[in-house]
């Protein structure tokens, strides 16, 4: 017969062990030299009053400023389109924003004109305060191809060089914040995984557009690819 001491010890082990993973996960993650923060497209066109404003997009700025202080490696991206870009609805007669067309590289959502090179709308938010950012990647500057991802253009072949940049600095994991969750952030996270990086999307440091169920699909795709969904409070900044 089992002694009372053994029974109590057994129950104690059963009750404590399942708590350990939760307790460990609850500890904030401290970015190291192998970590990089990717700040995606926090530009005036995507902020309130912009031509393609993301709802509450300005709310990500103070969160990003705070967590960026904890990262030695920070990369920022900018949409940087030509006038008459293929992704603009105005380029296609009879088409309206948020309709889709087929292009040689696949289905393309048509957008209001936004982030045209050299315009105020294409500028990064003046409220961003990340003086130690080491690189700004400009994407979407080829007139006949869109580019959501910080890593690869919409054809899935043309790279921005970001993966090589990060690997040269021995970065192994990337944390993503910015606009918009369901497009440029998600595409960047998915391409980060394809390039062999761990990827964490900081949910409260992002905002989505959510057109035709795009936000739910983006999270599902990211989860399937092994992208981790976290909050800014999970990071020790």
Rosetta blueprint (number, residue, H / E / L):
1 X L
2 X L
3 X L
4 X H
5 X H
6 X H
7 X H
8 X H
9 X H
10 X H
11 X H
12 X H
13 X H
14 X H
15 X H
16 X H
17 X H
18 X H
19 X H
20 X H
21 X H
22 X H
23 X H
24 X H
25 X H
26 X H
27 X L
28 X L
29 X E
30 X L
31 X L
32 X L
33 X L
34 X L
35 X E
36 X E
37 X E
38 X E
39 X E
40 X E
41 X L
42 X L
43 X E
44 X H
45 X H
46 X H
47 X L
48 X L
49 X L
50 X L
51 X L
52 X L
53 X L
54 X L
55 X L
56 X L
57 X H
58 X H
59 X H
60 X H
61 X H
62 X H
63 X H
64 X H
65 X H
66 X H
67 X H
68 X H
69 X L
70 X L
71 X L
72 X L
73 X E
74 X E
75 X E
76 X E
77 X E
78 X E
79 X E
80 X L
81 X E
82 X L
83 X L
84 X L
85 X L
86 X L
87 X L
88 X E
89 X H
90 X H
91 X H
92 X L
93 X L
94 X L
95 X L
96 X L
97 X L
98 X L
99 X L
100 X E
101 X E
102 X E
103 X E
104 X L
105 X L
106 X E
107 X E
108 X E
109 X E
110 X L
111 X E
112 X L
113 X L
114 X L
115 X L
116 X E
117 X L
118 X L
119 X L
120 X H
121 X H
122 X H
123 X L
124 X E
125 X L
126 X L
127 X L
128 X L
129 X L
130 X L
131 X L
132 X L
133 X L
134 X L
135 X E
136 X E
137 X E
138 X E
139 X E
140 X L
141 X L
142 X L
143 X L
144 X L
145 X L
146 X L
147 X L
148 X L
149 X L
150 X L
151 X L
152 X E
153 X L
154 X L
155 X L
156 X L
157 X L
158 X L
159 X E
160 X L
161 X L
162 X H
163 X H
164 X H
165 X H
166 X H
167 X H
168 X H
169 X L
170 X L
171 X L
172 X L
173 X E
174 X E
175 X E
176 X E
177 X E
178 X E
179 X E
180 X L
181 X H
182 X H
183 X H
184 X H
185 X H
186 X H
187 X H
188 X H
189 X H
190 X H
191 X H
192 X H
193 X H
194 X H
195 X L
196 X L
197 X L
198 X E
199 X E
200 X E
201 X E
202 X E
203 X E
204 X E
205 X E
206 X E
207 X E
208 X L
209 X L
210 X L
211 X L
212 X L
213 X L
214 X H
215 X H
216 X H
217 X H
218 X H
219 X H
220 X H
221 X H
222 X H
223 X H
224 X H
225 X L
226 X L
227 X L
228 X E
229 X E
230 X E
231 X L
232 X H
233 X H
234 X H
235 X E
236 X L
237 X L
